[in-house]
Amino acid sequence: MKRVKHWQDAVNAVLGAWLVVSPWVLGYQNVVVAMVSTMAIGALLIASSLEAMQVPQAWEEWLDAGLGALLMMTPALLGFDAVAPALQNALVTGGLVTALAIWVLVTDDEFAASWERIQS
């Protein structure tokens, strides 16, 4: 069994699974746009995080950070910011996903070295 390089990827996969089931747990499954967008981002996050656990690459962390940011913006962009459980879920989960992805980008020596090469 291969050892996972970044524990944050496993946590982001769990957060993705949470996003898939959260509309029913939090009771906003009848708000279709909130449910579908949350589940779609959750499914993408699961796929990205599982791939990152298999073959860690910086672009996967950037994708996760982008998905987290997108998740935080979807309530306002798609007009379900008045649905408190969906809004709070998007903000909290999106913030966690983004923070975990950035954490990996900043602390992984290989990823940080590639970032420094880009800046030079």
N, C-alpha and C positions, 0 to 999 in steps of 0.2 A: 504494500500500500504506500502510495506517495504521500509525503509529508506536505501539508499546506504551508506555503511560504509566509502568507499574511493572514492572521486570524481575522482581520477586518473583512476580508472577502467572504468568509463563512458567515459573519454577522450580517453583512449586506445581503447575502442570499436568504437568510432568515427574515430580514426586514422585507425583502421582496415577497416572500411567502406570506408574511403578515399583510402586505398590501393587497394580495389576491383575496384573502378571506375577510379583511377588515370591513368592507361594506356591510356584511351580514352581522359581524360582531358588534359594530358600532351603530347599526340600524339605518344606514342611508342607502340600502340596496334599491330603493324605489326612485332614487335620483339617478337616472340612467347615465347622464354625462359624468357625474362624479364616480359612479361605480365603474364604468368602462375605462375611464382614464386612469383611475387608481389601479385597476387590475392590469391594464396594459403596461403601465410603467413598472408594476411589480413583476410581471412576467419577463420584461426586458432586463430588469435588475437581477432576477434569478439566473437568466441565461448568461449575462455578463459576468456575474460573480462566480458561477460554476466554471466558466472558461478561465477566469483569472486564477482559480484554484488549481487548474490543470496546467496552464502555461502562462505564468505571470508576465504581463507586459504593461508598460506605462499607459498605453492608449486605453486599456480596459478600466484603469482607475479614472482616467479623464472622462470616459463614458459614464461611469458611475457618478462622478461628481456632477456631470451634466444632467443625468437623470434625476439626481437629488434636487438640483436647482429647478429643473423643469417641474418636478412634483410640487415644489413650493409655489410655483407661479400658476399652475393649472387652475386653482379655484378662481383667481381673478380673471385669467384669460378665458376660461370657459364658462364663467358666470355662476359658479356654485359656492361663492364665498359667503353666502348667507346661510349655508348649511354648516352649522358649527362643528359637528363631529367630523365631517369631511375636511373642512378647513384646518382644524387642529391636527388631524391625522396627517394631512399633506405637509403642514409646516414642521411638525415635530419629526416625522419620519424622513422627510426630505432633508432636514437639517442634519440628522444623524448620518444619513447616507453620504451626504456631501462631506461632512467632517471626517468620516472614516476613510473615504477615498483620498482626500487631501492629506490625511495623516500618513497613509501609505506612500503617497508621492513624495512627501517631505522626508520621511524617515528611511526609505529604502535607498541604500547607497547607489545601486545601479540606476534607479529611476532619477535620483537627484543628479547624478553625473550626466545623464542624457539631457536633463533640463538645463544644466549649466552649459553644455555644448550648444544648445539652441540659443541661449542668451548671448553667447560670445560672438 
